[in-house]
Amino acid sequence: MSPSIRTAGALALGALIVAIAAISVRPGPAVGAPTTDGQPAAHTITVTGTASVTRVPDVARVSVGVGVTKTTVRAARDAAGHSMSRIIAALKAMGIDEKDIKTSSIDLSPQYNSNGTKIVGYRMSEQLQITVRDLDKAGDVVDTATAKGATELNGLNFDVDDPASAIDEARAAAIGQARTSAQKMASAAGVSLGAVVSISESAVSSPGPMYYGAAIRDAAALTPVERGTQDVQATVTVVYEID
């Protein structure tokens, strides 16, 4: 056999040995790590925790409006604007800060005769949202707006002005509940609880506790209101390693 043939054979045999060695030392998935198909690894435990915290609302949000129908656009705008200016001035005189008085919508629409063939007037509607930070004034805001020309009371609801702290507290409590459940399950199964593999949040809810909406003629009945409480709830799913 020629030297060149022997050299080529030796090189081919060496390459085969290296390839086999590389295959034999290829690492597998770590224990407790998620698999590539998105499912938890075999040595994990998955638990869900839910917790809620209760807050007393500290702001009221009142929505009032002015609706005026006139024969011309100018007349409708002037009448609605005059009423809204009176309402805003009266609210400021009550101590409501300018930043807490916001125009939420303005609409101007034609009004037609009974068979819809002719424009007979124009309706101007302007909506105002007022944030009331002194809750003892919530009823007075409704009364004042009505007295100064508001023709619509679209709602009064109580809310937590900054819900972030309540959400954080609920989330932390849910994670704590999940860990307690995991520890009990691990103890019952005779295994040790390890590190957290993953945490996911499936729900955070903070519904408003009260909402009032009615025709302006019922405003007197709505003035004495109670703010109640607001519950903030969080649900988390936690995956732990187990040994």
VMD Tcl script that draws the C-alpha trace (Angstrom):
set ca {
  {0.00 0.00 0.00}
  {1.32 3.40 -0.93}
  {2.17 6.01 1.75}
  {-0.45 8.44 0.43}
  {-3.24 5.87 0.79}
  {-2.13 5.03 4.35}
  {-2.11 8.75 5.27}
  {-5.63 9.36 3.90}
  {-6.97 6.35 5.80}
  {-5.45 7.52 9.05}
  {-6.97 10.99 8.64}
  {-10.45 9.53 7.95}
  {-10.22 7.28 11.03}
  {-9.18 10.22 13.20}
  {-12.12 12.34 12.01}
  {-14.54 9.52 12.81}
  {-13.19 9.16 16.36}
  {-13.56 12.95 16.99}
  {-17.17 12.93 15.72}
  {-18.09 10.00 17.98}
  {-16.51 11.73 20.98}
  {-18.42 14.96 20.28}
  {-21.71 13.08 20.15}
  {-20.99 11.24 23.40}
  {-20.36 14.45 25.40}
  {-23.28 16.53 24.04}
  {-25.05 18.03 27.14}
  {-28.69 17.24 27.92}
  {-31.28 19.56 29.49}
  {-30.58 20.70 33.05}
  {-32.74 19.24 35.78}
  {-35.56 21.61 36.66}
  {-35.18 23.73 33.52}
  {-38.08 24.15 31.11}
  {-37.97 21.94 28.06}
  {-37.79 23.29 24.53}
  {-41.47 22.56 23.88}
  {-42.52 25.04 26.57}
  {-43.53 22.43 29.16}
  {-41.94 22.37 32.65}
  {-39.11 19.89 33.17}
  {-39.85 16.66 35.03}
  {-38.38 17.82 38.36}
  {-40.59 20.84 39.01}
  {-43.78 21.72 40.82}
  {-46.30 24.30 39.56}
  {-48.59 26.23 41.91}
  {-51.04 29.11 41.62}
  {-51.57 31.83 44.22}
  {-54.38 34.38 44.45}
  {-54.63 37.27 46.90}
  {-56.57 40.50 47.23}
  {-56.24 43.71 49.20}
  {-58.95 46.20 50.09}
  {-58.66 49.94 49.72}
  {-61.01 52.76 50.62}
  {-61.45 54.99 47.55}
  {-59.90 58.43 47.92}
  {-61.30 60.24 44.86}
  {-64.69 60.63 43.22}
  {-65.15 61.16 39.51}
  {-68.29 63.03 38.47}
  {-69.39 63.25 34.85}
  {-71.88 65.96 33.91}
  {-72.96 67.44 30.62}
  {-74.81 70.23 28.90}
  {-77.08 69.54 25.92}
  {-78.69 72.40 24.02}
  {-80.77 72.44 20.81}
  {-81.09 75.67 18.82}
  {-82.03 76.65 15.29}
  {-78.48 77.64 14.32}
  {-75.03 76.29 15.02}
  {-73.92 79.58 16.53}
  {-76.89 79.76 18.90}
  {-76.37 76.16 20.06}
  {-72.65 76.72 20.64}
  {-73.21 79.98 22.51}
  {-75.90 78.55 24.79}
  {-73.90 75.40 25.64}
  {-70.71 77.41 26.13}
  {-72.42 79.86 28.45}
  {-73.80 77.09 30.66}
  {-70.48 75.22 30.74}
  {-68.58 78.40 31.67}
  {-70.93 78.95 34.61}
  {-70.47 75.36 35.77}
  {-66.68 75.51 35.58}
  {-66.50 78.85 37.39}
  {-68.73 77.53 40.19}
  {-66.62 74.36 40.56}
  {-63.43 76.40 40.85}
  {-65.11 78.59 43.46}
  {-65.79 75.40 45.46}
  {-62.06 74.67 45.54}
  {-61.87 72.15 42.68}
  {-58.44 72.48 41.07}
  {-58.34 73.41 37.38}
  {-56.34 70.25 36.57}
  {-59.21 68.17 37.96}
  {-61.77 69.66 35.56}
  {-61.55 68.13 32.08}
  {-63.70 68.37 28.98}
  {-64.21 64.75 27.93}
  {-66.23 65.26 24.75}
  {-67.92 67.85 22.51}
  {-70.50 66.96 19.89}
  {-72.51 69.03 17.41}
  {-75.19 67.26 15.39}
  {-78.01 68.39 13.10}
  {-81.62 67.76 14.10}
  {-84.13 66.76 11.42}
  {-87.88 67.03 11.03}
  {-90.12 64.03 11.61}
  {-89.61 62.54 8.15}
  {-85.87 63.25 8.12}
  {-85.84 65.43 5.04}
  {-84.99 68.82 6.52}
  {-82.62 70.16 9.15}
  {-84.63 72.04 11.77}
  {-81.91 72.74 14.31}
  {-78.60 71.77 15.86}
  {-77.80 70.05 19.14}
  {-74.61 70.94 20.97}
  {-73.48 68.55 23.69}
  {-70.45 69.03 25.93}
  {-69.35 66.59 28.63}
  {-67.22 67.40 31.65}
  {-65.37 65.06 34.02}
  {-64.57 66.36 37.49}
  {-62.17 64.64 39.89}
  {-63.17 65.37 43.49}
  {-60.40 64.80 46.02}
  {-62.36 65.98 49.04}
  {-65.04 63.30 49.06}
  {-67.26 65.32 51.39}
  {-67.80 67.63 48.40}
  {-68.91 64.94 45.96}
  {-72.61 65.57 46.52}
  {-72.09 69.33 46.44}
  {-70.39 69.06 43.04}
  {-73.48 67.36 41.62}
  {-75.79 69.97 43.16}
  {-73.66 72.89 41.98}
  {-73.32 71.62 38.41}
  {-77.09 71.09 38.25}
  {-77.83 74.54 39.60}
  {-75.50 76.18 37.08}
  {-77.01 74.58 34.01}
  {-75.97 70.93 33.69}
  {-78.71 68.96 31.93}
  {-77.07 65.53 32.12}
  {-75.58 63.53 34.98}
  {-73.70 60.71 33.29}
  {-72.17 59.10 36.33}
  {-70.47 59.32 39.70}
  {-67.97 56.69 40.68}
  {-65.41 56.29 43.45}
  {-61.88 55.17 42.75}
  {-58.38 54.77 44.20}
  {-56.31 57.57 42.72}
  {-53.07 55.55 42.73}
  {-53.84 51.82 42.54}
  {-50.21 50.80 41.87}
  {-49.32 50.23 45.53}
  {-52.41 48.10 46.06}
  {-51.62 46.03 42.95}
  {-48.01 45.51 44.15}
  {-49.24 44.42 47.58}
  {-51.74 41.98 46.10}
  {-49.11 40.55 43.76}
  {-46.61 40.02 46.61}
  {-49.28 38.33 48.72}
  {-50.21 36.04 45.81}
  {-46.58 34.99 45.35}
  {-46.32 34.32 49.10}
  {-49.45 32.18 48.96}
  {-48.06 30.25 46.01}
  {-44.82 29.52 47.89}
  {-46.74 28.32 50.96}
  {-48.75 25.94 48.78}
  {-45.59 24.69 47.07}
  {-43.86 24.04 50.41}
  {-46.84 22.03 51.68}
  {-47.03 19.98 48.49}
  {-43.27 19.31 48.49}
  {-43.37 18.24 52.14}
  {-46.27 15.90 51.49}
  {-44.42 14.37 48.55}
  {-41.18 13.97 50.50}
  {-39.12 16.27 48.28}
  {-37.27 19.55 48.82}
  {-38.40 22.82 47.31}
  {-35.76 24.46 45.15}
  {-35.34 27.70 43.22}
  {-38.02 29.48 41.22}
  {-37.98 28.49 37.55}
  {-40.61 30.96 36.34}
  {-43.36 33.30 37.51}
  {-46.27 34.43 35.38}
  {-49.14 36.73 36.22}
  {-52.49 35.59 34.90}
  {-54.81 38.30 36.25}
  {-54.90 41.62 38.07}
  {-58.31 43.14 38.67}
  {-59.37 46.33 40.40}
  {-63.09 46.94 39.76}
  {-64.70 50.18 40.84}
  {-66.95 49.73 43.85}
  {-69.77 52.10 42.98}
  {-71.25 53.76 39.94}
  {-74.25 56.07 39.71}
  {-75.88 57.23 36.52}
  {-79.36 58.68 35.98}
  {-81.30 61.57 34.54}
  {-80.58 64.93 36.07}
  {-84.01 64.99 37.68}
  {-82.79 62.29 40.07}
  {-79.70 64.22 41.13}
  {-81.11 65.11 44.53}
  {-81.51 61.43 45.34}
  {-77.93 60.72 44.26}
  {-76.30 63.43 46.37}
  {-75.96 61.39 49.60}
  {-73.68 58.53 48.48}
  {-71.27 56.17 50.20}
  {-67.87 55.40 48.69}
  {-67.61 51.81 49.95}
  {-64.40 49.87 49.32}
  {-62.42 48.61 46.35}
  {-60.82 45.16 46.11}
  {-57.65 44.66 44.08}
  {-56.87 41.03 43.21}
  {-53.80 39.37 41.70}
  {-53.24 35.79 40.51}
  {-49.80 34.33 39.76}
  {-48.47 30.96 38.63}
  {-45.06 29.92 39.96}
  {-42.88 26.99 38.87}
  {-40.33 25.68 41.43}
  {-37.53 23.16 41.11}
  {-37.77 20.14 43.42}
  {-35.01 17.81 44.62}
}
mol new
graphics top color blue
foreach p $ca { graphics top sphere $p radius 0.5 }
foreach p [lrange $ca 0 end-1] q [lrange $ca 1 end] { graphics top cylinder $p $q radius 0.2 }
display resetview
